[in-house]
């Protein structure tokens, strides 16, 4: 029996728990956790409440954005059922790999309510693609807002540009997949599934109106999340300019999407600490801010927990 691949290791829940625990242990050895905890429990209530209200607005827009994609693809499902699937999946995803866990649960939940499996999965993929693309755009906006000479940060611009190209290029991935797989596309289950998925995603090329609306709402979500972080920072007494939040939050949010942590704990917090050092924020305050961002996001999953519990009672 061969050794497990890197991909298999990253998919392992125990590996992700171990990685998150190791990073948190490393941070705890370098950060005054007592001060960090004190900062979190003494965060000013008005700012915390405002941030939580924005989390609610964030969830409503995310559901609406997904419904727009479902309507454009002709998937027969009510808005109420789509909201139920989205919220329950967000809760279930809290215990799965950050970023992709909720998406996987959402795709599975939708496929169980529609016979159009390819379109169902494509709606989730396109939703994520447009969300990632909006993060890249906000990264450019933040770079321009914080620095007077963006050309000096060519590496950052290059990385953001690559992210944008890959996100847009995914809508033409059907050509690449068919060219690479050729006749083998119909020989295996994975090949057939990949062809069906890329075909379904490619059909969104003819749904420009829906894509434009969803992209605008995706940008709005990123702005809301940046404002959430800014409010939490004010609640902690941080004096970081809003323009710097525009710069570092897109990268921080991207770290939260990577499937190598559990519920956003671990690596994302370390990245937030690193990103806030250049503007003089103490490590314990950065850790407190990053933890509050993750926790408020988890609070937004509570409606999914209630729906999941009700669903469980109905089964019993």
C-alpha positions as CSV (number, residue, x, y, z in Angstrom):
1,X,0.0,0.0,0.0
2,X,1.5,3.3,-1.1
3,X,1.9,6.4,0.9
4,X,-1.1,8.8,0.9
5,X,-0.9,11.7,-1.6
6,X,-0.7,15.4,-0.6
7,X,-4.2,15.9,-1.8
8,X,-5.5,12.9,0.3
9,X,-3.7,14.3,3.4
10,X,-5.3,17.8,2.9
11,X,-8.7,16.1,2.7
12,X,-8.1,14.4,6.0
13,X,-10.1,15.9,8.8
14,X,-7.5,14.9,11.4
15,X,-4.7,16.5,9.3
16,X,-6.6,19.8,9.2
17,X,-7.4,19.6,12.9
18,X,-3.7,18.9,13.6
19,X,-2.6,21.7,11.3
20,X,-5.0,24.2,12.9
21,X,-4.0,23.1,16.4
22,X,-0.2,23.4,15.5
23,X,-0.6,26.9,14.2
24,X,-2.7,28.0,17.2
25,X,-0.1,26.5,19.5
26,X,2.7,28.3,17.6
27,X,0.8,31.6,17.9
28,X,0.0,31.1,21.6
29,X,3.7,30.7,22.3
30,X,4.3,34.2,20.7
31,X,1.2,36.1,21.7
32,X,-0.1,37.2,25.0
33,X,-3.3,35.2,24.9
34,X,-4.6,36.6,28.1
35,X,-4.5,40.1,26.6
36,X,-6.1,38.8,23.4
37,X,-8.9,37.2,25.4
38,X,-9.4,40.3,27.5
39,X,-9.6,42.4,24.3
40,X,-12.3,40.1,22.8
41,X,-14.5,40.1,25.9
42,X,-14.3,43.8,26.3
43,X,-15.0,44.7,22.6
44,X,-17.4,47.7,22.6
45,X,-21.0,46.3,22.2
46,X,-22.3,48.9,19.7
47,X,-19.6,47.9,17.2
48,X,-20.0,44.2,17.8
49,X,-23.8,44.5,17.3
50,X,-23.3,46.5,14.1
51,X,-20.9,43.9,12.8
52,X,-23.4,41.1,13.6
53,X,-26.2,42.9,11.8
54,X,-23.9,43.1,8.8
55,X,-23.3,39.4,9.0
56,X,-27.1,39.0,8.7
57,X,-27.2,41.2,5.6
58,X,-24.2,39.3,4.2
59,X,-26.2,36.0,4.5
60,X,-29.3,37.4,2.9
61,X,-27.3,38.7,-0.1
62,X,-25.4,35.4,-0.5
63,X,-28.7,33.5,-0.6
64,X,-30.1,36.0,-3.2
65,X,-27.0,35.8,-5.3
66,X,-27.3,32.0,-5.4
67,X,-31.0,32.1,-6.2
68,X,-30.2,34.4,-9.2
69,X,-27.8,31.7,-10.5
70,X,-30.3,29.0,-10.0
71,X,-33.0,30.9,-11.8
72,X,-30.7,31.6,-14.7
73,X,-29.9,27.9,-15.1
74,X,-33.6,26.9,-14.9
75,X,-33.2,24.8,-11.7
76,X,-36.7,24.2,-10.3
77,X,-36.5,25.1,-6.7
78,X,-38.3,27.6,-4.5
79,X,-36.5,30.5,-2.8
80,X,-37.4,29.2,0.6
81,X,-36.0,25.7,-0.1
82,X,-32.8,27.3,-1.6
83,X,-32.4,29.4,1.6
84,X,-32.9,26.3,3.7
85,X,-30.3,24.4,1.8
86,X,-27.9,27.3,1.9
87,X,-28.2,28.0,5.6
88,X,-28.0,24.3,6.7
89,X,-25.0,23.8,4.4
90,X,-23.3,26.8,6.0
91,X,-23.8,25.3,9.4
92,X,-22.6,21.8,8.4
93,X,-19.7,23.4,6.6
94,X,-18.5,24.9,9.9
95,X,-17.2,21.4,10.8
96,X,-15.6,20.8,7.3
97,X,-12.6,22.2,5.5
98,X,-12.8,26.0,5.5
99,X,-14.2,27.5,2.3
100,X,-15.1,24.3,0.3
101,X,-16.9,22.5,3.1
102,X,-20.1,24.6,2.9
103,X,-19.9,24.5,-0.9
104,X,-19.7,20.7,-1.0
105,X,-22.6,20.4,1.5
106,X,-24.7,22.9,-0.5
107,X,-24.1,21.1,-3.8
108,X,-25.0,17.8,-2.2
109,X,-28.2,19.3,-0.6
110,X,-29.3,20.8,-3.9
111,X,-28.7,17.6,-5.9
112,X,-31.0,15.8,-3.5
113,X,-33.8,18.1,-4.4
114,X,-33.4,18.3,-8.2
115,X,-32.7,15.9,-11.0
116,X,-30.4,18.5,-12.7
117,X,-27.2,17.5,-10.9
118,X,-24.8,19.1,-13.3
119,X,-26.6,22.5,-13.2
120,X,-26.9,22.3,-9.4
121,X,-23.2,21.7,-8.9
122,X,-22.4,24.4,-11.6
123,X,-24.4,27.0,-9.7
124,X,-22.3,26.4,-6.6
125,X,-19.0,26.5,-8.6
126,X,-20.0,29.7,-10.5
127,X,-21.0,31.3,-7.2
128,X,-17.6,30.6,-5.8
129,X,-15.8,31.7,-8.9
130,X,-17.5,35.1,-8.9
131,X,-16.9,35.4,-5.2
132,X,-13.2,34.8,-5.8
133,X,-13.1,37.2,-8.7
134,X,-14.7,39.9,-6.6
135,X,-12.0,39.3,-4.0
136,X,-9.3,39.9,-6.6
137,X,-10.9,43.1,-7.7
138,X,-11.2,44.3,-4.2
139,X,-7.5,43.5,-3.7
140,X,-6.7,45.8,-6.6
141,X,-8.9,48.5,-5.1
142,X,-7.2,48.2,-1.7
143,X,-3.8,48.3,-3.3
144,X,-4.7,51.5,-5.1
145,X,-6.3,53.0,-2.0
146,X,-3.3,52.3,0.2
147,X,-0.3,53.0,-2.0
148,X,0.3,56.0,-4.3
149,X,2.5,53.9,-6.6
150,X,0.8,50.6,-7.3
151,X,3.4,49.7,-9.9
152,X,5.9,49.1,-7.1
153,X,3.8,46.2,-5.9
154,X,3.9,44.3,-9.2
155,X,4.1,40.9,-7.5
156,X,0.8,41.6,-5.7
157,X,-0.8,42.9,-8.8
158,X,0.5,39.9,-10.7
159,X,-1.0,37.5,-8.2
160,X,-4.3,39.3,-8.3
161,X,-4.2,39.3,-12.1
162,X,-3.6,35.6,-12.2
163,X,-6.5,35.0,-9.8
164,X,-8.8,37.1,-12.1
165,X,-7.6,35.3,-15.2
166,X,-8.1,31.8,-13.7
167,X,-11.6,32.8,-12.4
168,X,-12.7,34.1,-15.8
169,X,-11.0,31.3,-17.7
170,X,-12.9,28.7,-15.7
171,X,-16.0,29.6,-17.9
172,X,-14.1,28.2,-20.9
173,X,-12.6,25.2,-19.0
174,X,-14.9,22.9,-21.1
175,X,-12.6,23.4,-24.1
176,X,-9.5,22.6,-22.1
177,X,-11.0,19.5,-20.4
178,X,-12.2,18.0,-23.7
179,X,-8.9,18.7,-25.3
180,X,-6.9,17.1,-22.5
181,X,-9.2,14.1,-21.9
182,X,-10.1,13.6,-25.6
183,X,-11.7,10.2,-26.0
184,X,-10.9,9.2,-22.4
185,X,-13.5,11.7,-21.2
186,X,-16.1,9.0,-21.7
187,X,-14.0,6.1,-20.3
188,X,-14.1,6.9,-16.6
189,X,-16.5,8.2,-14.0
190,X,-14.2,11.1,-13.0
191,X,-13.7,12.1,-16.7
192,X,-17.4,12.0,-17.4
193,X,-18.2,14.0,-14.3
194,X,-15.6,16.6,-15.1
195,X,-16.9,17.0,-18.7
196,X,-20.5,17.4,-17.4
197,X,-19.5,20.0,-14.8
198,X,-17.4,22.1,-17.2
199,X,-20.2,21.9,-19.8
200,X,-22.7,23.2,-17.2
201,X,-20.4,26.0,-16.1
202,X,-19.7,26.9,-19.7
203,X,-23.5,27.4,-20.3
204,X,-23.2,30.5,-18.0
205,X,-21.3,32.2,-20.8
206,X,-24.7,32.8,-22.4
207,X,-26.2,34.1,-19.1
208,X,-24.3,37.4,-19.0
209,X,-27.1,39.3,-17.3
210,X,-27.3,37.0,-14.4
211,X,-23.5,36.8,-14.1
212,X,-23.3,40.6,-14.1
213,X,-25.9,40.9,-11.3
214,X,-24.2,38.1,-9.2
215,X,-20.8,39.7,-9.7
216,X,-22.1,43.1,-8.5
217,X,-23.7,41.5,-5.4
218,X,-20.4,39.6,-4.8
219,X,-18.5,42.9,-4.7
220,X,-21.1,44.2,-2.3
221,X,-20.5,41.2,0.0
222,X,-16.8,41.8,0.0
223,X,-17.3,45.5,0.9
224,X,-19.7,44.5,3.7
225,X,-17.1,42.0,5.1
226,X,-14.4,44.6,5.1
227,X,-16.7,47.0,6.9
228,X,-17.5,44.3,9.4
229,X,-13.8,43.9,10.1
230,X,-13.4,47.7,10.4
231,X,-16.2,47.9,12.9
232,X,-14.7,45.1,15.0
233,X,-11.4,46.8,14.8
234,X,-13.0,50.0,16.1
235,X,-14.6,48.0,18.9
236,X,-11.2,46.8,19.9
237,X,-9.8,50.3,19.9
238,X,-7.7,49.9,16.8
239,X,-6.8,53.0,14.8
240,X,-6.0,51.3,11.5
241,X,-7.2,53.4,8.6
242,X,-10.1,52.0,6.6
243,X,-7.9,52.1,3.4
244,X,-5.6,49.5,5.0
245,X,-8.6,47.2,5.6
246,X,-9.3,47.5,1.9
247,X,-5.7,46.2,1.3
248,X,-5.3,43.4,3.8
249,X,-8.9,42.0,4.1
250,X,-9.1,40.5,0.6
251,X,-6.0,38.5,1.3
252,X,-7.3,37.5,4.8
253,X,-10.6,36.5,3.3
254,X,-8.9,34.4,0.7
255,X,-7.0,32.6,3.5
256,X,-10.4,31.8,5.1
257,X,-11.4,30.1,1.8
258,X,-8.5,27.8,1.7
259,X,-9.4,24.2,2.7
260,X,-6.6,23.7,5.1
261,X,-8.1,24.9,8.3
262,X,-11.2,24.0,10.3
263,X,-13.9,26.8,10.5
264,X,-11.2,29.4,9.7
265,X,-9.2,28.8,12.8
266,X,-5.4,28.5,12.5
267,X,-3.7,29.7,9.4
268,X,-6.0,32.6,8.7
269,X,-5.4,34.0,12.2
270,X,-1.6,33.8,11.7
271,X,-2.0,35.6,8.4
272,X,-4.0,38.4,10.0
273,X,-1.4,38.9,12.6
274,X,1.3,39.1,10.0
275,X,-0.6,41.5,7.8
276,X,-1.4,43.9,10.7
277,X,2.2,44.2,12.0
278,X,3.3,46.7,9.4
279,X,0.8,49.3,10.7
280,X,1.8,48.8,14.3
281,X,-1.0,46.6,15.6
282,X,0.1,44.5,18.6
283,X,-0.1,40.7,17.9
284,X,-2.6,40.1,20.7
285,X,-5.0,42.7,19.2
286,X,-4.6,41.3,15.7
287,X,-5.3,37.8,17.0
288,X,-8.4,39.1,18.8
289,X,-9.6,40.8,15.6
290,X,-9.1,37.7,13.5
291,X,-10.8,35.5,16.0
292,X,-13.8,37.9,16.3
293,X,-14.1,37.9,12.5
294,X,-14.2,34.1,12.5
295,X,-16.6,33.9,15.5
296,X,-19.1,36.4,14.1
297,X,-19.1,34.4,10.8
298,X,-19.9,31.3,12.8
299,X,-22.7,33.2,14.6
300,X,-24.2,33.8,11.1
301,X,-24.5,30.0,10.8
302,X,-26.8,29.7,13.8
303,X,-30.0,29.9,11.6
304,X,-28.7,26.9,9.8
305,X,-28.3,25.1,13.1
306,X,-31.9,25.8,14.0
307,X,-33.1,24.6,10.6
308,X,-31.0,21.5,10.9
309,X,-32.5,20.7,14.3
310,X,-36.0,21.3,13.1
311,X,-35.3,19.0,10.1
312,X,-34.0,16.3,12.5
313,X,-37.1,16.5,14.7
314,X,-39.3,16.2,11.6
315,X,-37.5,13.0,10.7
316,X,-37.9,11.6,14.2
